[in-house]
Amino acid sequence: MRQFTYTIKDDLGIHARPAGLLVRLSSKYNSQITLAKDKKTADAKKIFSVMSLGVRYNETITVAVQGSDETEAADALKSFFETSL
């Protein structure tokens, strides 16, 4: 399993547009991808699940990737967060 944390730098947090892009990117991979904030977790392949976390500016999330293509998926997600959020 690959895991990393990221602090959101977008003033609006994870809102609809980047959440949709995140779900689209996550869906390209076979690995299970979860986001966690506080004690809540979300499936990164489901838009309502991602939005339900309510991640705001300057909050830290943990991204966990587990599966056959976890290294590639984790690298792509880390890049996505750094450029989009």
N, C-alpha and C positions, 0 to 999 in steps of 0.2 A: 504494500500500500504506500502511495505517495501522499504527502500532506504538506500544506503550507498555510501561513496566515497572511492576511492582507488587510490593511487599514484603508477604508474607502476615502478617496480624495475628491470625488464628485460632490459638489455642493448639494445636489438633490438626492444623494444616496443611490441605492439601486432602484431606479424608477422603471417605468414600463419599457422604454426603448432599450436601455442596456440589458434589462432582464430578458427581453425577447432575443437579443443577440446572444446572450449567455446560453439560453436554452437551445438555440439553433446550433451553436458551437458544441455544446455538451452532447447533443444528440448525434453528432458525427462519430462518436466513439462508443465502443462496446462496453467499456468500463463503467462501473457504478460510480457516480459523482455526487457527493453530498456537500452541502454548505451548512455550516453551523454558526449560530450566534447565541451567546449566552447558553441556555439549555435547550434551545430549539434547533431542529435540523430540517433541511429541505432537500428534496430531490432536484438537482440542477437541470433535469430534463423536463421539468413541469413548471410552466410559467406561474401558476397560482401558488405552487409550493414555494417558489423563489420569492414571490411578492409577499407571501405571508410572513416572512422573516422581518419585514419592515426595517431593512438595513438603512441607516442614515449616515450622513457625513461624519467622518472621523470615528466610526465604529469599526471594530475589527471582527473579521469572519475567519473561519477555518475552512479550507477546501480540502476534502479527502477524495482521492481517486484510487479505486481498486479494480483490477481486471487485467485482461491480456494486453491492452494498449495503454496502461496507466502512465508510463513515462512520457509518451508522446502527448497524451491528453493533459497531463499536469503541466507540461511545458507550454502547451498552447493556451491553457487557461490562465497561467501566470502571466503570460504575455498580454492576453486580453485584459486582465484586470489592470495591469500597469499602463496600458494605452487608453482604456475606455472608462475606467472607474477610479 
